[in-house]
Amino acid sequence: MTEQNQSFKVGVSTEIGRLRKLLIHSPDSGLGKVVPSKAQDWLFEDIVHLDTMRKGEYDYYVKLLMYFLDPDKIKGKLAHIDAEISDRAFFKPNNAEFHNSLAVIEIQNLLSDVLADPSVRKKLVAAVCAIEGCIYKLQMELLETDPIVLARIFISGSLENDVMIFAPIPNLIFTRDVGITINNYILLNKPAKKARSRETLLMRYIFFNHAIFSAYRENILEIPDPVQHFLRPGEEDDHRTTLEGGDVMTVSENHVIIGCSERTSAYGANEAIKLLFENNVIEKVTVVKIPNKRDFMHIDTVFTQVKRNVWTLLSSISKYQLPKLLDPINFLVEPDKKEITEIIQFNNKFPQKPKSFESIEALLDDVSQTDLKSTEPTKFIYSGNGVFPYDSREQWTDSCNLLALKEGVVLGYDRNDKTIEAFKNNGFQIVKVADLIADLESGKISADSITDTLILMPSAELSRARGGFHCMSLPILRDNI
């Protein structure tokens, strides 16, 4: 093991501490092969234009991450990176000119690294071919394939001649869903949909076999199914443990929030709690049950943290609401039949005394004041400025799904106009990513000096995939706050 691998650190105890390392996956050719008839099976709302998604949107995300997390890899090189002659080589995994950052880490590179080990390659080829139903001859051909090419095949589903041999895994761009870092542990998740089975398998092999994670192998937790679930009455799916990273938030060193949602089952939340408590990873787990709707999907589609005392939130899922924040329809629904959240907190020290919260606001206020020791009142910035129908429209395009690069500096989509207004009203600067990158490159501003800022990212194609920048990140190292 190299000295670099030995010094590689994993640790996340906050949603807002300065981001130092994360896993991402750049949009690959498989995304450009999603067809309309299969889009929803593969969890997309629409087909996307791959070139626009890459050059006009995701590349800005990578550049910005580099300026904040690994500036030496990009500072002074922007002109070359943007030159047409480079053909986006800086952004292409396993390319000779790829950035190869150990802070902004590309999953495809990690996969090709582990496939270079013949023993691992043999096992993973067999496993992938089993779940994809490949013929034996194809399995033997894949075994002889170069690791870099094989990683690309496993992710895109296509051979080098562009012939597809199995479905793409377009959701791999949403890296948070396959794993979550909690303190210095990594919880491997269990996605709910069959479309994500292969990416879960690939991530398991990466975490357990890549050298950079070797010091943490004993700290990798896998969620099992309930014992003998296959013998229980009813459909087998009724007893599945599913849990996705968009439903898990490490809000402080002693507290994790887990959502029960369209994608995370009560069984999944229960097994995660047992694992976290048995391994003394965390002291408190709060379960937030949100309506089981495609609109919401995960808890990070309805709230994320901006500062220790500031959160962005969809008002219509809250039990406690001001009349002006209500959808008109809610006035016509009996209170006990309204779609509301249920919130219960479990404490490892007092397992028989769970605590409940009457609203999302009450829970998040408790996190800010009790866990994070905020000295200021807790504030909520509501999706669409809390006005119907903009709140619902903008939540659909991820107004609440924000990624904090550091406390108070968050990334969001440029299309959510009313939410942007709400940020302005709460004293935040609003800046377009292209302008910010130009200022970072020129030295007019530094990553350290930026405060209370919403960075607007282009979103025409990325937003079709139904995920924001919180989804498109798997933080593995943040500063404590």
C-alpha positions in Angstrom: 0.0 0.0 0.0 1.3 3.4 -0.9 1.9 6.1 1.7 -0.8 8.1 -0.1 -3.4 5.3 0.5 -2.3 4.9 4.1 -3.0 8.6 4.8 -6.3 8.6 3.0 -9.0 9.7 5.6 -12.7 9.1 5.8 -14.9 11.1 8.1 -18.2 12.9 7.9 -20.0 14.2 11.0 -21.9 17.1 9.5 -23.9 18.1 6.4 -22.2 21.5 6.3 -18.6 21.3 7.4 -16.0 22.3 4.7 -16.2 19.5 2.1 -12.7 17.9 1.5 -13.3 14.7 -0.4 -16.3 13.2 -2.3 -17.1 10.5 -4.8 -18.8 11.5 -8.0 -19.6 9.9 -11.4 -19.6 11.9 -14.5 -22.5 11.3 -17.0 -21.5 8.4 -19.1 -22.6 7.1 -22.5 -25.3 4.9 -21.0 -27.2 8.1 -20.1 -27.4 8.9 -23.8 -29.0 5.5 -24.5 -32.0 5.8 -22.2 -35.1 5.4 -24.4 -38.5 7.0 -23.7 -40.2 3.6 -23.1 -37.7 2.7 -20.4 -37.0 6.1 -18.9 -39.3 5.6 -15.9 -38.1 2.0 -15.4 -34.6 3.4 -15.1 -36.0 6.2 -12.7 -35.7 9.1 -15.2 -38.6 11.4 -16.0 -37.4 12.0 -19.5 -34.6 11.3 -21.9 -31.6 13.6 -21.8 -29.3 15.3 -24.3 -25.9 13.9 -23.1 -23.6 16.5 -24.7 -25.6 19.4 -23.1 -25.7 17.6 -19.7 -21.9 17.1 -19.8 -20.5 20.3 -21.3 -23.1 22.8 -20.4 -23.9 21.5 -16.9 -22.0 18.7 -15.2 -18.5 20.0 -16.2 -19.2 23.2 -14.3 -19.9 21.1 -11.3 -16.6 19.3 -11.6 -14.7 22.6 -12.1 -16.3 24.2 -9.1 -15.6 21.2 -6.9 -11.9 21.3 -8.0 -11.5 25.0 -7.1 -12.9 24.3 -3.6 -11.4 20.8 -3.0 -8.3 20.4 -5.2 -7.3 23.8 -6.6 -3.8 22.8 -7.6 -5.4 20.5 -10.2 -7.2 23.3 -12.0 -5.8 26.7 -11.0 -4.1 28.3 -14.1 -5.2 25.5 -16.4 -8.7 26.6 -17.2 -7.9 27.9 -20.7 -6.4 24.6 -21.7 -9.2 22.6 -20.0 -11.8 24.6 -21.9 -10.0 24.6 -25.2 -11.7 22.6 -28.0 -8.5 20.8 -28.7 -8.6 19.1 -25.3 -12.0 17.4 -26.2 -13.0 17.4 -22.5 -10.1 15.1 -21.7 -9.9 16.7 -18.2 -13.3 15.3 -17.5 -13.1 11.8 -19.0 -12.3 9.0 -16.5 -9.1 7.0 -17.3 -8.1 9.5 -20.0 -4.4 10.5 -20.1 -5.3 14.1 -19.3 -8.0 13.3 -16.7 -7.6 15.2 -13.5 -7.2 12.1 -11.3 -8.0 14.0 -8.2 -7.9 12.3 -4.8 -10.4 14.8 -3.5 -12.9 14.9 -6.3 -12.9 11.1 -6.9 -14.4 9.5 -10.0 -16.0 6.1 -9.3 -15.2 4.8 -12.8 -11.5 5.2 -12.0 -11.8 3.3 -8.7 -13.7 0.5 -10.5 -11.0 0.1 -13.1 -8.4 0.0 -10.3 -10.1 -2.9 -8.5 -10.7 -4.7 -11.8 -6.9 -4.7 -12.4 -6.6 -7.4 -9.7 -7.3 -10.7 -11.5 -8.9 -12.3 -8.5 -11.3 -9.4 -8.0 -12.0 -9.2 -11.7 -13.0 -12.9 -11.9 -15.4 -12.6 -9.0 -17.0 -9.4 -10.1 -17.4 -10.5 -13.7 -19.1 -13.6 -12.5 -21.4 -11.6 -10.2 -22.4 -9.1 -12.8 -23.0 -11.8 -15.4 -25.2 -13.7 -13.0 -27.5 -10.7 -12.2 -27.6 -9.7 -15.8 -28.2 -13.2 -17.2 -25.2 -13.2 -19.5 -24.2 -16.3 -21.6 -21.1 -18.2 -20.6 -19.1 -17.2 -23.7 -19.6 -13.5 -23.0 -18.5 -14.0 -19.4 -15.3 -15.5 -20.6 -14.7 -12.6 -23.1 -15.3 -10.1 -20.3 -12.7 -11.8 -18.1 -10.1 -11.1 -20.8 -11.1 -7.5 -21.2 -8.7 -4.7 -20.2 -9.8 -3.3 -16.7 -10.2 0.3 -18.0 -12.5 -0.9 -20.8 -14.3 -3.4 -18.5 -15.1 -0.6 -16.0 -16.7 1.4 -18.9 -18.7 -1.6 -20.0 -20.0 -2.4 -16.6 -21.2 1.2 -16.2 -22.5 2.0 -19.7 -23.7 -1.5 -20.6 -22.0 -1.2 -24.0 -19.0 -2.9 -25.6 -16.3 -0.8 -27.3 -18.1 -1.2 -30.6 -21.2 0.5 -29.0 -23.2 -2.8 -28.9 -25.2 -2.9 -25.7 -25.0 -6.2 -23.8 -27.0 -5.1 -20.8 -28.9 -2.1 -19.5 -27.0 1.1 -18.6 -27.0 2.2 -14.9 -27.8 5.9 -15.5 -28.5 6.6 -11.8 -24.8 6.1 -10.9 -24.5 9.9 -11.3 -26.5 10.0 -8.0 -23.6 8.6 -6.0 -25.1 9.4 -2.5 -27.7 6.7 -2.9 -25.3 3.8 -2.8 -23.4 4.7 0.3 -23.2 7.2 3.1 -20.4 8.2 5.4 -21.2 8.4 9.1 -18.3 9.6 11.2 -15.5 7.2 10.1 -17.9 4.4 9.0 -19.4 3.8 5.6 -22.9 2.4 5.4 -23.6 0.6 2.1 -27.2 1.1 1.1 -29.7 -1.1 -0.6 -31.5 0.7 -3.4 -35.2 -0.1 -3.8 -35.4 -0.5 -7.6 -34.0 -3.3 -9.7 -32.5 -0.8 -12.1 -29.9 0.0 -9.4 -28.8 -3.6 -8.5 -25.6 -3.5 -10.6 -24.4 -0.2 -9.3 -24.8 -1.4 -5.7 -22.7 -4.5 -6.5 -20.0 -2.4 -8.1 -19.8 0.0 -5.1 -19.6 -3.0 -2.7 -16.5 -4.3 -4.6 -15.0 -0.8 -4.7 -15.3 -0.1 -1.0 -14.1 -3.6 0.1 -11.3 -3.9 -2.4 -9.8 -0.5 -3.3 -6.6 0.4 -1.6 -7.7 3.9 -0.5 -10.4 2.3 1.7 -8.2 -0.5 3.1 -7.8 1.1 6.6 -11.6 1.3 6.9 -12.7 -2.2 5.8 -13.8 -3.1 9.3 -15.9 0.1 9.3 -17.9 -0.8 6.3 -21.5 -1.8 7.3 -23.8 -3.7 5.0 -27.6 -3.9 5.7 -29.0 -7.4 5.7 -32.5 -8.5 4.9 -34.6 -9.7 8.0 -33.7 -13.2 9.0 -35.5 -15.8 6.8 -37.6 -13.0 5.2 -38.3 -15.3 2.3 -40.3 -17.6 4.5 -42.6 -14.9 5.9 -46.2 -14.7 4.6 -47.1 -12.5 1.8 -45.1 -11.2 -1.1 -41.3 -11.3 -0.6 -41.1 -7.6 -1.5 -43.3 -6.8 1.5 -40.4 -7.6 3.8 -37.5 -6.2 1.8 -35.0 -3.9 3.5 -34.3 -1.0 1.3 -32.4 2.1 2.2 -30.9 4.8 -0.1 -28.4 7.5 0.8 -30.8 10.4 -0.1 -32.7 9.2 3.0 -29.7 9.4 5.3 -28.2 12.6 6.8 -25.3 12.8 9.2 -26.3 16.0 10.9 -23.9 15.9 13.8 -21.3 13.5 15.2 -23.9 11.9 17.4 -27.0 12.1 15.3 -28.2 10.6 12.0 -31.6 11.3 10.4 -33.1 8.5 8.3 -36.1 8.9 6.1 -38.8 6.4 5.4 -40.0 7.2 1.8 -40.8 5.8 -1.6 -37.3 4.3 -1.6 -36.5 3.5 2.0 -38.6 0.9 3.8 -39.3 0.7 7.6 -37.3 -2.6 7.5 -34.4 -0.8 6.0 -34.5 2.0 8.6 -34.8 -0.6 11.4 -31.8 -2.6 10.2 -29.7 0.5 9.8 -30.5 1.7 13.3 -29.5 -1.7 14.7 -26.2 -1.6 12.8 -25.4 1.9 13.9 -26.2 1.3 17.5 -24.5 -2.2 17.8 -21.3 -0.7 16.3 -21.6 2.5 18.5 -21.3 4.6 15.4 -23.9 7.1 16.6 -26.0 8.0 19.7 -29.3 9.2 18.2 -31.2 8.2 15.1 -34.3 10.1 14.1 -36.7 8.5 11.6 -38.7 10.8 9.4 -41.6 9.2 7.6 -42.6 11.2 4.6 -45.5 10.5 2.1 -44.7 7.6 -0.2 -44.8 9.6 -3.4 -42.6 9.9 -6.5 -42.7 13.7 -5.9 -40.7 13.4 -2.8 -38.6 10.2 -3.3 -36.1 10.9 -0.5 -35.9 13.2 2.5 -33.2 15.2 0.8 -35.7 16.2 -1.9 -37.8 18.0 0.8 -35.1 19.4 3.1 -31.4 20.0 3.3 -29.1 22.0 5.5 -27.5 25.4 4.5 -26.0 26.6 7.8 -26.1 25.4 11.4 -29.2 27.5 11.9 -30.6 27.6 8.3 -32.4 24.9 6.4 -34.3 24.8 3.1 -37.6 23.0 3.3 -40.8 22.1 1.4 -43.5 23.6 3.6 -46.4 21.4 2.4 -44.9 18.3 4.1 -44.8 20.0 7.5 -47.4 19.5 10.2 -46.7 23.0 11.5 -47.4 25.6 8.8 -48.4 29.2 8.6 -51.7 29.7 6.6 -49.9 31.7 3.9 -47.6 28.6 3.2 -50.5 26.2 2.7 -51.5 24.8 -0.7 -55.1 25.8 -1.3 -56.1 22.1 -1.3 -55.0 21.7 2.3 -57.8 24.0 3.5 -60.3 21.4 2.2 -58.7 18.4 3.7 -59.4 17.2 7.2 -56.3 17.6 9.4 -56.1 14.0 10.3 -56.1 13.0 6.6 -53.6 15.5 5.4 -50.3 14.1 4.1 -48.0 14.9 7.0 -44.7 13.6 8.3 -44.2 11.3 11.3 -41.0 11.8 13.3 -39.6 9.7 16.1 -36.1 9.7 17.6 -34.3 6.7 19.1 -31.4 7.0 21.5 -28.9 4.3 22.0 -28.5 5.2 25.7 -32.3 5.1 26.3 -33.7 2.6 23.8 -37.0 2.3 25.5 -37.7 6.0 25.5 -38.2 7.2 22.0 -38.9 10.9 21.5 -41.3 12.4 19.0 -41.4 15.7 17.2 -44.6 17.5 16.0 -43.0 18.8 12.8 -40.0 18.9 10.5 -39.3 22.4 11.7 -39.3 21.2 15.4 -36.8 18.5 14.6 -34.5 20.7 12.5 -34.6 23.4 15.1 -33.6 20.8 17.7 -30.6 19.7 15.5 -29.5 23.4 15.2 -29.9 24.3 18.8 -29.2 21.1 20.7 -26.7 19.2 18.5 -25.0 22.1 16.7 -25.2 24.6 19.6 -26.4 27.4 17.3 -26.5 30.8 19.0 -28.9 32.2 16.5 -32.6 31.5 15.9 -33.3 28.7 13.4 -34.5 29.9 10.0 -36.3 28.1 7.2 -36.0 29.0 3.5 -39.1 27.5 1.9 -39.2 26.0 -1.6 -40.9 28.4 -4.0 -40.8 31.0 -1.2 -43.7 29.0 0.3 -46.2 30.0 -2.3 -48.4 27.6 -4.2 -47.9 26.4 -7.0 -44.2 27.5 -7.1 -43.4 25.5 -4.0 -44.4 22.2 -5.6 -43.0 23.0 -9.0 -39.6 24.0 -7.7 -39.4 21.1 -5.3 -39.9 18.8 -8.3 -36.8 20.5 -9.8 -34.8 20.1 -6.6 -35.1 23.5 -4.9 -34.5 21.7 -1.6 -31.8 19.3 -2.8 -28.7 21.5 -2.1 -25.1 20.5 -1.5 -23.1 22.5 1.0 -19.4 23.1 0.0 -19.0 24.7 3.4 -21.3 26.3 5.9 -23.5 28.8 4.1 -22.2 28.1 0.6 -24.5 25.8 -1.3 -25.2 24.6 -4.9 -28.6 24.7 -6.4 -30.3 24.8 -9.8 -30.8 28.2 -11.6 -34.4 27.4 -12.6 -36.0 27.7 -9.2 -36.7 31.4 -9.3 -39.0 31.8 -6.3 -36.6 29.8 -4.1 -33.8 32.0 -5.2 -35.9 35.0 -4.2 -36.3 33.4 -0.7 -32.5 33.0 -0.4 -32.1 36.7 -1.3 -34.7 37.7 1.3 -32.7 35.8 3.9 -29.4 37.7 3.1 -27.7 35.3 0.7 -25.7 36.4 -2.2 -26.7 34.8 -5.5 -24.0 34.0 -8.1 -23.9 32.1 -11.3 -21.3 29.3 -11.4 -19.6 30.5 -14.6 -19.1 34.0 -13.0 -17.8 32.4 -9.8 -15.3 30.2 -11.6 -14.0 33.2 -13.5 -13.5 35.1 -10.2 -11.8 32.1 -8.6 -9.5 31.6 -11.5 -8.5 35.3 -11.7 -8.0 35.5 -7.9 -10.6 38.1 -7.4 -12.2 35.8 -4.8 -11.1 32.7 -3.0 -13.0 29.6 -1.8 -12.0 30.5 1.8 -13.5 34.0 1.6 -17.0 33.1 0.1 -19.8 33.3 2.7 -23.6 33.0 2.6 -23.9 32.3 -1.1 -26.3 30.3 -3.3 -24.3 29.2 -6.4 -26.6 28.7 -9.4 -25.9 25.8 -11.6 -27.3 25.2 -15.1 -30.0 22.6 -15.0 -31.9 22.0 -18.3 -30.8 18.4 -18.7 -29.6 17.4 -15.2 -33.0 18.3 -13.7 -34.7 15.8 -16.0 -33.0 13.0 -14.0 -34.8 14.1 -10.8 -31.8 14.8 -8.6 -29.9 17.8 -7.3 -26.3 18.2 -6.2 -27.0 16.6 -2.8 -27.9 13.5 -4.7 -24.9 13.8 -7.0 -22.3 13.7 -4.2 -21.1 11.1 -1.8 -19.0 13.1 0.8 -16.3 11.0 2.4 -14.5 13.7 4.3 -15.7 17.0 5.8 -14.3 19.3 8.4 -16.0 19.2 11.7 -17.9 22.3 12.8 
